[in-house]
Amino acid sequence: MSIFEIPQDITDYLAELDAFIEAEIKPIEARDDNIRFFDHRREFARTDMDNDGLPTKDWEDLLDEMRKVADAAGHYRFSLPEEFGGRNGSHLAMACIREHLAALGLGLHNDLQNENSIVGNLVQPLMVRDFGTEEQRREMIPAMLEGRMRWTFGLTEEDHGSDATWMDTTAVRQDKDGKPGWLINGNKMWTTGSHKASHCMVFARHSGEDGSAKGIGCFLVPYSDPGVKIGQYLWTFNMPTDHPKVRFDDVWIPEDAILGDLDNGLACAQHFVHENRIRQAASSLGAAQYCINESIAYAKQRKPFGKPLATNQAIQFPLVELHTEAAMLRQLIYSVAAQMDTMPKPEVARRLSDKISMCNYRANRLVCDAADRAMQVHGGIGYSRHKPFEHIYRHHRRYRITEGSEEIQMRKVAGLMFGFIGG
């Protein structure tokens, strides 16, 4: 159901993606028993239980192949500017695409467990474009797009999560062999992708007081330094895991290994927060609609006691409520994304931040409710791994914590509603 008028070029592109999936991606998914990564065996096919729970090589190789095929077809970089081989994809287009692909269900085309999709959410090249020096842009952006440089995000610490202006990790000026630089000490956790990354974006305090955003820099630390120690990989509700703790013990980096303003490094962390939140909301909406649609179809064909489940209001009404909320969220997500396309980033932060938070926390909660209801409608088979609902629930449940917990999102909305922060 859609009332918002989606531009024809976006509708045409969704059809183009569907055709590409059928022609190029589905055959790869069906080859060599690759379906094991998506059927009831998925968690065990993807996870190397004897290697810290990391993703298996076969699984990551398959994802690499998917990305290369999508990139060769001109889809993977869709959201990037033309200068990086993209199509200047709009915020509205990305929201529509993310919802559309998630609503197709599990598959190689869009496996959000590790944020892999035929249309990539490629924010780091844009961070380098907007915050990097000319030399950094020239060297790093091509390496990122070709997969030769991979960054992790080091903001959260063992003792500090949402309170980003409080951190134990420090950077102290120190020369080495006559060269100016920085000595990094501290810890980070949830540094997703550390097992394959070349660098970590380490946010560290070099001056200022705890609680102040000023005095925190974004330091580019190579994993190859002997002072970087990857610790425990944290096993999660949704496996495999690539989310370890990392320590930095007397890690020296040169003075130019900094991204953005030395005193305002958190601006790098916040650079794409609104884009990520609206896209995450769209993905959750799509997965929720998938759960609703599958439940409706099953209720029509399943006939306990001689009549379809669909004749029971106990089945109908909960799905009506979910379907209604999905329809309302769709209008809000699309309209907010369209508004984002009409204004620069500072204006988005000032005028739309609360609306984006509304989209994010409600959509992430909706998909959990929809997956839970789908299990209930499907009964025992819905609870089993032979249906995708438990996987959808386990994956999307983390969205209620990551990218700003739903409490953080609600605090943003409340702050504007009650006048605690300026509008």
Helices and strands as residue ranges (DSSP letters): H 8-20, I 21-25, H 26-30, G 31-37, H 42-46, E 47-48, E 54-55, H 57-72, G 82-84, H 91-103, E 110-111, G 112-114, E 116-117, H 124-131, H 134-145, E 151-154, E 170-173, E 181-188, E 199-205, E 216-222, E 228-233, E 244-254, H 266-270, H 273-301, G 304-306, G 309-311, H 313-340, H 345-351, H 353-378, H 380-383, H 389-397, G 398-400, H 406-417
